[in-house]
Amino acid sequence: MPINKAMLAALSLLSYPELEVEKTYRIERRLQSLTARRARKPWLYRIWEHQVSSGGGQAPMRIFTPRQRSRDCVLLFFHGGGWVTGSIDSYDGICGDMAAQTGCVVASVDYRLAPEHRFPAAVEDCYAAAREVFLHSDLLGCPWENVVLAGDSAGGNLAAAVSLMARDRGEFLPRRQILIYPALASDHSEASGFPSVRENGTGYLLTSKRVREFFALYQAGEEDLRSPYLAPLNAESLACQPDTLVITAEFCPLRDEGEAYGQRLREAGCYAQVRRIPDALHGFFSLPLWFRQVRDVYEIINAFLEGDYER
């Protein structure tokens, strides 16, 4: 299928030159902060702030409540950005659209970023936020069983890692999660077992080289690459995981590992729905709603939230 040139052009405006992430991430953060909050639509939702205790500090959480709330459901959302860039500010537009399009409360978590705070700081912040929301249902006015973990890219990685961590620690267990083009493997070299790393590793904005550089800044040491909380595909078992919706993009280097994760969940006896979005690139979920692929994803998400699937 020919690539969507309009999507490529739009995502190019939101992307950065193919330079070394270690040298550019501070500039990327500044550019993101300068453009943050411009996409807010306050007539569609209300916003309030909360703080979660984690790692001896506070992890900010921003809550978007749709003015037309149609579901008694909370999407606990972890933003993308390779664990190095991105913030709740830069995701204001995405989370606001998500609240309006799903009718759910969206709680966006601002976890600590690498390389200042390396693994496992980000996943511990996300776990702390999830623990508070799941164990204190009065916080967002939603029963724990209606809290859904969600994230895109590195945020999808964090959602999957939090689900594994929750199972292993035994304090709570999510019932559903939504992983949007998630990073779930630790090897994005030419030796990767996933063809999309090579087939889509250049020429489609997010490159395999950039993914490797993000991992290098996120990990604290080589041993971290074997941890299932850094790369969930490393988990020996995926038993007792939430019902999962995995959304992948046709021209994304992370496509195959996301789809492999869905298959492994099924093999472990869990429910997993995997939907590949045709003619789409990594990052497309950040585009305006007039892109067909974005509208299609919301249709898929809404059906999943309605429980419109068979276990």
N, C-alpha and C positions, 0 to 999 in steps of 0.2 A: 504494500500500500504506500503511495507517495506521502512524504511527510507534510504536515500542515505548515505551510510557509508563514501564515499569519501568526500561528502559535510560536514558531521559531523567532519571528521578529519581535513579538511582545515579550517573550521570555528573555531575549537578548538585552532588552532595555532594563530588565531587573537583575541581570547577571553582571559578572565582573570579568576582567581580562584573565586569560589563562596564565597567571603568574603564580609564583609559589605562595601558597596560603600563609605560610609562616611569615612572609614579608608583607602581606596585604591585609591580614585579617583585621588589624586595627583601623585601617582606612575603610574597609567594608562596614565595620560596626558604626563608624562615624557617619558614613553615607546613609545607612539604615536609620540612624537616629534623626538625621535631618529630614527624612521623608516620612517619619513615623506619624501616625494618627491622622494623616490627611484623608484616609479612606473611611473614617468613621461616619456612621449614618445614625445619629442619635434618635431620629424619629422611628427607628425600627427596634431599638433595644435600649435598656438602661444599663449602666456600668457602675460597679462598685469594686473597691479594692479590699484585699485581705492579706494577712501575713501568716506564713506557716513556719514554725520552728524547725530548723534542720541544720545539722552540722555546726551547732554552736551559734548559728546566725538565723536570719529570716529569709525565707524564699517568698517573694511576692506572688500573689495570685490575683488575676483580674477576672471578674465574673460579668458575663454578658447575659442579661435576662431579656428575652424577646418580649416586646409589648403585646404580641399575640402568641402567648405560650400555649402550645397545643399538646405538649407531651409532659408528663411527670417524669422527666428524665434529665440527667446531667451528663454532658460530655466533658470529661476531664482531659484537657488537651495539652500535649507537649509539642512545642514548636520545633521546626527543623532549623538547619543551619550548620550541620556538621559538628555539633557540640561546641562550636567555636564562634559562630555568629548567630544572628537571630535573637529575638527578645519578645516579650509580650507586647512591647510597643510596635515592633515591626510587623507583628501578626494581628494588630487590631482589626484591620479590614477583613482578613480571613475569618477570624473568630466571630466578628460581628455578622458577617454573611452566614456563617455556619449556624449561629443562633436563629437568625431570621428564616433561613431555609429549612431548618429541621424543627423549629418550634421548641427546641430544648434550651435549657440553661447551658452555657459553655463556660467552663472555668479554665483559664489559660495560666499555665505555671511558668514562672521565670526562674529556671534553674541556673546554677552556677556554670560558667563557661570555661572551657579549656582555651589555652594552655595554663592560664592562671590557676585553674582548679581542674586537675586531671581526674580521670576515672579513679574511683567510682562516685565522685562528687555529684555529677548530674543525675545519675540514677538514684542516688540516695535522697536528693532533694525531691525528685518525682515520687519516690516511694513515700516520703514523709507527707507530701501533699495528698497522695492517694489514701494513706492510712488515716489522715485527719478526716477526709471526706467520707470514707467508708465507715469509720467508727463513730462519727458524730453526724448523724443524718440531719440533725437540726441546723447544721451550718448552712446548707443550701436548700433545706426544706424538701429533701428527696430521700426516699428509702434507699438503703445501700444497694439493693438488688437492681435498682434502676440507674446506677452509676456506670457509665461506659468509658473505658480508657480509649484514647484516640491520639494519633500523632502522625505527622508526615515526615518522611526521610529519617533524619536522626531522631526526630520525635516518635516516629513509628518504632524505631529501635528501642527507645526508652519505654514505650508502652508495653512492648513484648517483654522487655527485661523486668519491668515492674510486676507483670503478671507471673513471671517465673519466680521472682523474689518473694512475692506474696504467697505463692504455693509453698515455697521452701521455709519461710518463716512462720507461717501458720496463723497470722494475725487477722487476715481477711482474704477473700478470694473473689476477684471480679467475675461477673457472669458473661460479659461481652467486651470485645475490644475491636477497634477499627485501625488497621495499619495501612497507611497510604504511602506507596512506593518506599517501603522501609529498607534500611540497611541492616542486614541480619547476619551476614558472613564477615569473616575477618580477613579474607584474602581477595584482593582485587588486582592482583598481578596477572601477567600473561599465563601463569600456571593455574589460575582459578578453574574450578570445575564447572563454572557457569558461563555458557557461551556469550550471554549478553554483556559480560564484562569486556569482552574483546569486540563483539559486533557493534555495541553501542558506546564503546569506551572513548571514542573521539568523534568530534563533529556534531554532537548533540548537547552542547552547553555544559552539562555536568560530565566531566571526564573521569575515567578510572584513575588517572593520575591525581586528580583533585580529591577523590574519595580516599586514596591512600594517604594523602597529606593530612586530611582531616583525622584519620585514625591515628597517625603518628603524633599529632598534637593532643589527641584525647587520651591515649593510653599513657599510663605511668611507667610501664616497662613491658618488655616482650612477653612476659608471662601473662599479662592481661589479655592478650589475643586468644588465649585458651578459655577465658571465662565466659560462661553463658550469659552473664549480665552485661558483658561488652558486645558479644556476638551471639545472640540467642540460638543460632543454628548449632552452636557448640554443645547445647544441652544434651545430656545422655538420654533424657526422656522428656517428652512434651506432654505427658499425661497430666490430667487435671488442669487443663488450661481452658480459658474462657471460649465461648462461641466466638469465632473470629471471622471478620471480613478483611480480606487482603485485596487492596487495589494496586495494580501495577500499571506502568505506562509502556507502550510498545517500544519506544526508542529510548529506554532508560537503561544504564548499565546495571542497575540493581534489580531489574525485572525478574530474572530467573531465580535469584535467591528468595525473593518474596513468594514466588509461586512454589518453590521447593518447601518453604516453611509451611504453607498451606497443606501441601501433600503430607509432610511429616506430622502435622497435627491430626490429619485424618487417620494416618497409620497408627497414631497413639490413642485413637478412639474419641477424639474431640471433633466438634463440628467446625469446619472451615469452608468458607466460600471465597473463591479466588476469582477476581474479575480483572481482566486485562483491558485497558482502555485503548482502542485502536488510534493510530495516528497521533499519539500523545508523547510528550517529553517529560522528563523529570522536572518537577516544579510547577506543572500546569495547574495544580489546584489553587495556586495563588493568583491566577488570572481572573478577569471579570466574569460575571455570570453569563455574559452573552456568548462566551465560548461554549460550543455544544458539549465538549468533553466535560466541562465543569458542571453543566446542568445534568448530564448523564450520571456523574458521580453522586450528585445529591439525590437523584432518583434511586440509585442503588443503596445509598446510606439510609434513606427514609424507609425503604422496604425492609432493610435489615433491622432498623430500630423498631419497626412494627412487628417484628418476629415473623415476617413473611418468608419463612423457609422451613424446611423439614430437617429435624435432627436425625 
